[in-house]
């Protein structure tokens, strides 16, 4: 019977500890929102959207058009259409193969991969150095080479693997690809399911590779001025890291204390039941 008061004391202490942790934690909870405060509309109405620059590892779709399509054909990659074929045996058992289109995917071009030297091997032209160029600059480069052979050439250039990486306190961390070529931090967070409750909105880290060097930028998403930052719009292959607030560590302490209290309460209950039914 001496064990019973000791167990009860431990259980009561565990409950008190949990209550204290919960009170301290709840007292510091406040709404977490983006872009708080006054907006300087004259300053922030100007869009700061830098044009994407071609980097090593990029996959480019480049389609050439002109007023003489027959001559243009040799400067375009072959179009690949995936067709599903089925084979059926004839009723007479001759083993004849009948091919029919079950479904066809939309035509897709394989694209041009930018190698580690920043080059692509362009259809009909050979080696082209494209690293560091914008799409407009690449069009000028192609114009200089093709105007001699084509009438009024024009081009459709797209990034096929425009992506960024989102890590840390977001609902869906990972490598995210986008169909377009422009995404800002708010759109990027929406694609990742937004920050968790414990994400630091005031100190977001962006890691960016630029001209062979690594840059580190931090932005405060609680301030409207963030929209004027060069890191507000993400670039190809950026890495975004959302750090956790101190509240997460406190929340983990609360969970630990609660689990200890539950364990002590279980031991106390067991001791009481044992003392009652002990022969």
Secondary structure, 3 states (H helix, E strand, C coil): CHHHHHHHHHHHHHHHHHHHHHHHHHHCCCCCCCCECCCCHHHHCCCCCCCCECCCCCEEEEEEECCCHHHHHHHCCCEECCECCCCCCCCCCCCCCCCCCCCECCCEECCEECCCCCEEEECCCEEEECCCCEHHHHHHHHHHHHCCCCCCCEEEEEECCCEEEEEECECCCEEEECCCCCEEHHHHHHHCCCECCCECCCCEEEEEEECCEEEEEEECCCEHHHHHCCCCEECCCCEEEECECHHHHHHHHHHHHHHHHHHHHHHHHHHHHHHHHCC
